[in-house]
Amino acid sequence: MKVQSTVRPDNIKILGNKVLIASNIVEIEKVEENDDIQIIFEYDEVVFTKDEYIRMISIKNSETEEVIDQILLNDLMGV
């Protein structure tokens, strides 16, 4: 979901049982009617439950470990 805010968002924010992930953060200058410039941030936001986020991170970590193991094995074998 596309979001706008006057405050730069954290990339990861934990609120209660939810985890908010902000990505593609862009700073935009808006000129108001009185010629004042307002800085806003536009970004994509995805919301997960803590359980969903932990599961997702666990899967990514497992995949990363497999890649590292394969690299180390190839290095040991001189591949």
N, C-alpha and C positions, 0 to 999 in steps of 0.2 A: 504494500500500500504506500502511495506517495504521501509524504508528510511535510509540512512547513512549520518552522519554529523560529523564534527570535533568539534562541539559545542553541549553540552548537551541541548536537547530541553526542553522548558517549557511544562508542561502537557497540558495546554490550552493556546493558543495564538490567539489573535484577530488581523486580518489584513484587514482593510477596512470593507467589507461586508462579510468576511469569518471568520470562527472559525476553527482553526486547533487543533485537539486532538491527542496528542502523548501518546502511551501506550507501555507496554512491552519493556521498555528502557533497553538496555544492553550495558555496556562499554566493548569495545574490544581493545586489544593491538595488533597492526599490526607491524611486523618487516619489515622494508624497506630493500632494496638491500644493503644499506650502514650500516646495522645493527642498524640504528636509530629506536626507538620505537615511533610509532604514536598511539595516543589514538583516537578511533572513537566511535561513538554511533550509534547503530542500533536500529530501533524502527518501530512500526506500526504507520501510520498516517492516520487519517480520516479527511476529509474536509467537513464542513457544511456551508450553508449560515447562516447568523445571525438569520434569521427567523426560519430556520429548527432547529437550536440549542435552541432557546428560546422555541419553541414548545416542543422539546424533554425534556428539563429541567422542563417545566410546567407540562407535563404528569408525570414525575418521582416524582415531588413534590406532586402532587395530590395523587399518589399511596402511597407515604410515609405518608401523612396526614391520609389516610384511615387506614393504619396499626396502626399508633399511636392512632387514635381514638378507634380502636377495642381493643387495649391493655389496654387503660385507662378504657373503658367500662367493659372489663373482670375483671380488678382490682377492680373496684367499686362494681361489682356484686360478687366478691370473687371467680371467676372462675379460 
